[in-house]
Structures are given as structure tokens and as C-alpha cells.
Amino acid sequence: MKNTSLKLDFNERADSQPAWLKSFQLNVTDLWRYPDRTELENQMASDMGLTPGSVMLSNGGDESIELLYKHSKLNSYALLIPEPCFSQYTHNQRVWQNDTVFTPACDDLSIDTKTLKDNMSARQWVVLTRPNNPTGEYLAVDVLLDLIETAQQKGAWVFLDEAYVEFANEDSPIDYTAYDNLVTLRTFSKAFGLAGARIGYLFGTPQMTEQFRKIAMPFNVSRANLQLAVAAWQAKDEIKAYCQTIANNRETVKQLLSNNGLKSFASKGNFLLFETNPMQKQLFAAVMRKRRIQIKTELAGLPNAIRITIPENITSLTSALQLVLAPEVLAFDMDGVLIDTSKSYDQCIIQTVAILTGQSVNQTDIEVTRAKGGFNNDWVLAAELVKQQGVEVAYESVVETFQKLYLGDDLNLGLVAQEQNLLLDPLKQQLFNSQPITAIVTGRPRKEAEQGVAQLNIKPKFIISADDVKAQKPDPEGLFKVLSATQADRAWFCGDTVDDMQAGTQAGCVCIGIGANTAAATENLYQAGADVVLENINQLETLL
């Protein structure tokens, strides 16, 4: 398809066009005439083994759902709907204000069939969705028939929503003609790939279908869309092959999630639903957005859930999922991320400015200047703050003063002694004693970088210091050195500055902002490319 983005949030056929549609040509001869659904409806009924009058075409499946609510409202019928459910049911409930009972789901989000049966009563429509949206749950035949028959015994009717049924590849469908209390919804939007054309259909006994037909708009499906529906219906064999591909891909993605500790719900639709934690959910959304993949992250009543439509070509999707779930390289800035340098490097900056200018700066001045970007090197930051005081001082003098304060001498203990580790066990052991590959990419000189590694008692595979690159962050040179050496495609970079996030973004890394202590600082990191911002490095465990 021409659109380079991958739309996987609305369960459409997003990344491929049906073969039959590529050769489809619209016949415009009779577009001046009002449409007539009858011929196609009768053909569909015949093909499905139903009697004439059993099928009614609708303006997408959404019109059929609206007709259900309209029919129930006009006749004072109640509705019984198990949760979780498709949003069109809750939308129509808000519009029509029907007498409706929503039964809560089981703890695993499956339909609570016992509660559903207990709430059935006469003059009531029971809504069953198979496969269910958003979970993909597919009611087994014996369970479905039991619900239909229980409803029949209690004088209730069943509205069976099968918008996704083609993806279930059901070998032995139920006998739809056996029940006079059943109406079934299907659509051309999903498997047939015609969501933009808005064509759906209902079927049941002619008497049941007529109840919906008589309250539908008389010309609800256009002549152009009827032509599309005819062509799609004639290509059912091609659709079966496509649905099998989606089913296979669904299992591949499900296994990928499972291999990385995420259990998806058992789905027979063209989508998967899984739950995670708030931070990881935010990371999924950010990484997918950067890669122009749209996923569903806002699902009513499911705050930690994500739903992903399964495309025909899953390469881009699985690559993005692996980037989130299975990084090959974890790279870290050191200062402010792994080691607290607020009492060492930052104090060196404050005292260097005082010694060289006789004027004072504070932590806020440091953070404001650092947030502008281009000051990943604290010598450069100190020189900038000296300059801001209106004093001309050689850069070499700034470095010499700073280093004397930091390292100390025979008479004075350097401020380096004030540094405290931020990275704690057990995360430290998890990160540096196993896969993935770890790297330190820091603005420290080599000697001080190695000193920090020793203080942390860690053994990263790579240490890239200021002495190892020609250009420091925000230039991504240091990160590119690691990626080149490892031949890795999937890397994360954890940093605490705008420069870190810009470098990580340019290197194609997932960018994890660390330690922003104000809303403004957090927003600065996001603006610079952070995918998620954590309060401290130890929260990284929630993403792994």
C-alpha cells in the first residue's frame, strides 16, 4: 500500500490490498439510480444455504448494531451484554439509553457465561461476540449453543456478532438455521478489506431479519458499494487464504510476546490483546509511534492493555516488538544515571565559577544551561557559566581548576569522594552479569570513566569515553562505535540530558530518560527524543 505507516489500531486490513480489488472496475452506468440490495442478498442467502429474505445488507456492521438498539428501544426490549465488549455497544448505549445490563467479565477477561445465563430473561436481546473484541475470545461451539438454547428457553433472542469469524477458520460452523431466536452480524470490513466502503450484513430467519429490515434506511448501501460487495463475495476462496495467513502470523506474534514474558489472550480474531505495566505500555506506544506503527493503547476498562492488529507482512511489527522486548545492547551514560555526581561534578562547576569569577551560580543555573543541549561535557558547561558571568577565562584554566577540585591533591580530598552509586542490586547484577551486551558511553575522560566503572563494580563490554571519540554527545559517534562493534540492530540508551536523548535518537536507539526531577526537565527529555522517562535507573527493571 502507498501509505508508509502501518495502521494496526482498528483491526482493518491495513497493509495489503485484496488481489481481486486490484482489478476491480466500477461500473458507473447506473449510478444515477437508487440502489437495490435484493439481488446480492438473495445470492448470499443461497450460497449460505439460507432461504430468500434471510440476509440483509447494512452500512457496515455498525449500522446493524445501531439497528439492534433502535429495534430494542422501539419495542421496549432489554439488552444483555457481557463485558469486555466492542465500543459500539457502549456508544449506542449512551445514545439510545436502553434498558441494558452489562455483565462483568471473569478475572481473565473471558465471558462469564454463568452470570450471563443467570441474567437472561424474556423479551431481551443477548449480545454474543465471537471472536470477542477486544480479547479475541472464541466461544466453543458447545458453549455457544448452550447460551443460544438457554436464551430460547427463557424467551430471549441472541444477537451474534461475528465480525471477525473468518479469522477463526472454523471447520464445523453451527447450524444457523436451527434457531429462530438468532440473528447474526457479519461484515466486509475485516477479512474482505473493505472497511472504508461500509458494507455489513445480518442473517437469520426471514421473520427475524425482517424486524431489522423494516427499520433500516431503504438505500443504506450505495450502488458503488454493492458492486464492491459482489466482487468481494465472489472472491471468498482468496479471503480464506488471507485469513489463514493472518492466523499463522497471529501465532508468531503471540509466541514472540510469550518468549519475552508477556501473555496475550487466546485470540481467534485478526488481533492480539495483552496487558503490561504502565511504563512498558508507554514504551510500546512511543517506539511504535517512532516507527510509524499505530497500535491501540486506549481501551475502556483496560488501563494496562494493548491491542495490535495482525498484518499480512509482520516483519516491521516483529522488528519493533523485539526492539521493545529484546534489546541486544543496553548502553548507559554514567553521570546522573549510574552515579550521583550532584555533589562532585556539579559542585566542581559551582566552585570553579566562584574561583574564576568571584561570583556564584547554583544547581538551577547548571540544570537550565545543561537543558539547552551541547553541554554534555562538564568542563564545557563550567566554561559557559564562567562566560555568562561576563568574565574572560581561558578554557584550559577552567579545566585545570575543575580537575583540581574533582581529583584533589596531597592536601585536599577531591570532590570525587562525594559520588554515590545510583544503580543498585539486584538490577545491577541483572544488567551486567547476563545478556544483553552492556556499554558505558560517557563524557568522562577515560581514566575517570574507568574509575566510575570500578566504583560501581560492574563489567560492561564496552567503555566509550570522551577520549575515544572526536565528537561528544549530542553527536552519536560513541553509540555508533558500540553498534558497529556489536553489529546490533536493537539498542537502548539510558541518559539524563537532552544531549543523551538526541544522541540516542540519531543512533536509532530506544531512549530512556533518567532522573528528571521537574515537569519541565521531563518535558525537555521528551522533546529531545526520550521514549519514556524514569525517576531513577532502578525503575528500568519495569521495562525489562
Residue pairs with C-beta under 8 A, 6 or more apart in sequence:
1 14
1 15
1 16
1 17
4 292
5 292
5 293
5 294
6 14
6 15
6 292
6 293
6 294
6 311
6 316
6 317
7 14
7 294
7 309
8 14
8 293
8 294
8 295
8 296
8 308
8 309
8 310
8 311
8 317
9 294
9 295
9 296
9 307
9 309
10 195
10 296
10 309
11 133
11 164
11 190
11 269
11 270
11 271
11 309
12 189
12 190
12 193
12 195
12 309
13 190
13 191
13 192
13 193
13 195
13 242
13 270
13 312
14 309
14 311
15 311
15 312
15 313
16 193
16 242
16 311
16 312
16 313
17 193
18 192
18 193
18 232
18 235
18 238
18 239
18 242
19 235
19 238
20 231
20 232
20 234
20 235
20 238
21 193
21 228
21 231
21 232
24 227
24 228
24 231
26 224
26 227
27 227
30 223
31 223
31 224
33 223
34 219
34 223
35 219
35 221
35 222
35 223
35 226
37 56
37 57
37 221
37 226
40 57
40 226
40 229
40 230
40 233
41 55
41 56
41 57
41 201
42 52
42 55
43 230
43 233
44 55
44 201
44 203
44 233
45 51
45 52
45 53
45 54
45 55
45 203
46 52
47 233
48 54
48 55
48 176
48 203
49 177
50 176
50 177
50 203
51 206
52 206
53 206
53 209
53 210
54 203
54 204
54 205
54 206
54 209
55 201
55 202
55 203
55 209
56 201
56 202
56 203
56 209
56 212
56 213
56 216
57 199
57 200
57 201
57 220
57 221
57 226
57 229
58 64
58 67
58 199
58 200
58 201
58 202
58 216
58 220
58 221
59 198
59 199
59 200
59 217
59 220
59 221
60 187
60 189
60 195
60 198
60 199
60 200
61 88
61 161
61 163
61 185
61 186
61 187
61 189
61 200
62 88
62 198
62 200
63 198
63 200
63 216
63 220
64 185
64 200
64 201
64 202
64 212
65 86
65 88
65 89
65 92
65 161
65 185
66 88
66 92
67 202
67 212
67 215
67 216
68 79
68 92
68 125
68 127
68 159
68 212
69 79
69 92
69 93
69 95
69 96
69 98
70 96
70 215
71 77
71 211
71 212
71 215
72 78
72 79
72 96
72 98
72 99
72 125
73 96
73 97
73 98
74 215
76 99
76 123
77 99
77 123
77 124
77 125
78 98
78 99
78 100
78 101
78 121
78 123
78 124
78 125
79 93
79 98
79 99
79 100
79 101
79 124
79 125
79 127
80 100
80 101
80 103
80 116
80 119
80 120
80 121
80 124
80 125
80 126
80 127
80 156
81 89
81 100
81 101
81 102
81 103
81 126
81 127
82 102
82 103
82 105
82 111
82 112
82 115
82 116
82 127
82 128
83 102
83 103
83 104
83 105
83 301
84 105
84 109
84 132
84 134
84 135
84 299
84 300
84 301
84 302
85 102
85 127
85 129
85 132
85 133
86 129
86 133
86 134
86 161
86 163
87 300
89 127
90 300
92 98
93 100
101 119
103 112
103 115
103 116
103 119
104 112
104 115
105 111
105 112
106 112
108 265
109 135
109 137
109 265
109 273
109 302
110 135
110 137
111 128
111 132
111 137
111 139
113 143
113 146
113 147
116 126
116 147
117 147
117 150
120 126
120 150
120 151
120 154
120 156
121 154
121 155
121 156
122 154
122 155
122 156
123 155
123 156
124 151
124 154
124 155
124 156
124 157
125 156
125 157
125 158
125 159
126 147
126 151
126 156
126 157
126 158
126 159
127 158
127 159
127 161
128 139
128 144
128 147
128 158
128 159
128 160
128 161
129 160
129 161
129 162
129 163
130 137
130 138
130 139
130 144
130 160
130 161
130 162
130 165
130 168
131 137
131 138
131 164
131 165
131 167
131 168
131 267
131 268
131 269
132 138
132 269
133 163
133 164
133 269
133 271
134 271
134 273
134 296
134 299
134 302
134 305
134 307
135 265
135 267
135 273
136 164
136 265
136 266
136 267
136 268
136 269
136 271
136 272
136 273
137 265
137 266
137 267
137 268
138 168
138 266
138 267
138 268
139 147
141 172
141 174
144 160
144 174
145 174
147 158
148 158
148 160
148 179
148 181
148 182
149 179
151 157
151 158
151 181
152 179
152 181
156 181
157 181
157 182
157 183
157 208
158 179
158 181
158 182
158 183
159 183
159 185
160 182
160 183
160 184
160 185
161 184
161 185
162 184
162 185
162 186
163 185
163 186
163 187
163 189
163 190
163 200
164 190
164 191
164 268
164 269
164 270
165 186
166 190
166 191
166 239
166 240
166 243
167 190
167 191
167 243
167 246
167 247
167 250
167 268
167 269
167 270
168 268
168 269
169 240
169 243
169 244
169 247
176 182
176 184
176 203
176 204
177 205
180 205
180 207
180 208
181 208
182 204
182 208
183 202
183 203
183 204
183 208
183 209
183 212
184 202
184 203
184 204
185 200
185 201
185 202
186 200
186 201
186 202
186 203
187 199
187 200
187 201
188 194
188 197
188 199
188 200
188 201
188 228
188 229
188 232
189 195
189 197
189 198
189 199
189 200
190 270
191 239
191 242
191 243
191 270
192 232
192 235
192 239
193 232
194 225
194 228
194 229
194 232
197 225
197 228
197 229
198 221
198 225
199 221
199 225
199 228
199 229
199 232
202 209
202 212
203 209
221 229
232 239
242 312
243 270
245 312
246 270
246 310
246 312
247 268
249 310
249 311
249 312
249 314
250 267
250 270
250 271
250 272
250 310
252 314
252 318
253 264
253 272
253 308
253 310
253 314
253 317
253 318
253 321
254 264
254 267
254 272
256 318
256 321
256 322
256 325
257 263
257 264
257 272
257 274
257 321
257 325
258 264
260 325
260 326
261 325
262 274
262 276
262 325
263 274
264 272
264 273
264 274
265 272
265 273
265 274
267 273
270 309
270 310
271 307
271 308
271 309
271 310
272 307
272 308
272 310
273 299
273 302
273 305
273 306
273 307
274 305
274 306
275 302
275 304
275 305
275 306
276 284
276 304
276 306
277 304
277 542
278 303
278 304
279 532
279 534
279 539
279 542
279 543
280 324
280 542
280 543
281 297
281 304
281 306
282 531
282 532
283 324
283 510
283 531
283 532
283 543
284 295
284 297
284 306
284 324
285 295
285 297
285 306
286 531
286 532
287 320
287 323
287 324
287 510
287 531
288 294
288 295
288 320
290 531
291 316
291 319
291 320
293 316
293 317
293 320
295 306
295 307
295 308
295 309
296 306
296 307
296 308
296 309
297 306
299 305
299 307
308 317
310 317
311 317
319 489
322 490
323 490
323 510
324 510
326 436
326 490
327 436
327 490
327 491
327 492
327 510
328 436
328 437
328 486
328 488
328 489
328 490
328 491
329 436
329 437
329 438
329 439
329 482
329 483
329 486
329 488
329 490
329 491
329 492
330 431
330 436
330 437
330 438
330 439
330 491
330 492
330 494
331 438
331 439
331 440
331 441
331 479
331 482
331 491
331 492
331 493
331 494
331 504
331 509
332 338
332 438
332 439
332 440
332 441
332 460
332 493
332 494
332 495
332 537
333 440
333 441
333 442
333 443
333 473
333 493
333 494
333 495
333 496
333 497
333 500
333 514
334 440
334 442
334 444
334 449
334 452
335 341
335 345
335 378
335 442
335 443
335 444
335 452
335 496
336 342
336 422
336 496
336 497
336 514
336 515
337 422
337 423
337 494
337 495
337 496
337 514
337 515
337 537
338 421
338 422
338 423
338 440
338 452
338 456
338 537
339 419
339 420
339 421
339 422
339 423
339 452
339 455
339 456
340 419
340 420
340 421
340 422
341 419
342 363
343 415
343 418
343 419
343 420
344 406
344 415
344 416
344 417
344 418
344 419
345 378
345 406
345 415
346 363
346 366
346 378
347 405
347 415
347 418
348 378
348 382
348 402
348 405
348 406
348 415
349 361
349 366
349 378
349 381
349 382
349 385
349 402
350 360
350 361
350 362
350 363
350 366
351 405
352 382
352 386
352 398
352 401
352 402
352 405
353 359
353 360
353 361
353 382
353 385
353 386
353 389
354 360
354 361
355 401
356 386
356 391
356 393
356 397
356 398
356 401
357 386
357 389
357 391
357 393
359 389
359 391
361 385
361 388
361 389
365 385
366 381
366 385
367 521
369 375
369 381
369 384
369 385
369 388
370 381
370 497
370 498
371 497
371 498
371 520
371 521
371 524
372 498
373 474
373 497
373 498
373 499
373 502
373 528
374 380
374 474
374 499
375 381
375 384
375 497
375 499
376 443
376 472
376 473
376 474
376 497
376 499
376 500
377 443
377 466
377 472
378 402
378 443
379 395
379 398
379 399
379 402
382 398
382 402
383 393
383 395
383 398
386 393
386 398
404 414
405 414
405 415
406 414
406 415
406 416
406 448
407 414
407 416
408 414
408 415
408 416
408 417
416 448
416 451
419 452
419 455
421 455
421 456
422 515
422 536
422 537
422 538
423 431
423 456
423 458
423 537
423 538
424 538
427 537
427 538
427 540
427 541
428 456
428 457
428 458
430 541
430 544
431 438
431 458
431 540
432 438
432 458
432 459
432 460
437 461
437 462
437 486
437 488
438 458
438 460
438 461
438 462
439 460
439 461
439 462
439 463
439 464
439 482
440 449
440 452
440 453
440 460
440 462
440 463
440 464
441 462
441 464
441 473
441 478
441 479
441 482
441 493
441 503
442 449
442 452
442 463
442 464
442 465
442 466
443 465
443 466
443 472
443 473
444 452
444 465
444 466
445 465
445 466
445 467
446 463
446 465
446 466
446 467
446 468
448 465
449 463
449 465
449 466
450 463
450 465
453 459
453 460
453 463
461 486
462 481
462 482
462 485
464 478
464 479
464 481
464 482
466 472
468 478
468 481
469 475
469 477
469 478
469 481
470 477
471 477
472 478
472 499
473 495
473 497
473 499
473 500
473 502
473 503
474 498
474 499
474 500
474 502
474 503
474 506
475 503
475 506
476 503
476 504
476 506
476 507
478 503
479 491
479 493
479 503
479 504
479 507
479 509
480 507
482 488
482 491
483 491
483 507
483 508
491 507
491 508
491 509
491 510
492 509
492 510
492 511
492 512
493 500
493 503
493 504
493 507
493 509
493 510
493 511
493 512
494 500
494 512
494 514
494 537
494 540
495 501
495 503
495 504
495 511
495 512
495 513
495 514
496 513
496 514
496 515
496 516
496 525
498 524
498 525
498 527
498 528
499 528
500 511
500 513
501 511
501 513
501 525
501 528
501 529
501 530
502 528
502 529
504 510
504 511
504 529
505 511
505 528
505 529
510 531
511 529
511 530
511 531
512 530
512 531
512 532
512 533
512 534
512 540
512 543
513 522
513 525
513 526
513 530
513 532
513 533
513 534
514 533
514 534
514 536
514 537
515 534
515 535
515 536
515 537
516 522
516 524
516 525
516 533
522 533
525 533
526 533
532 543
534 540
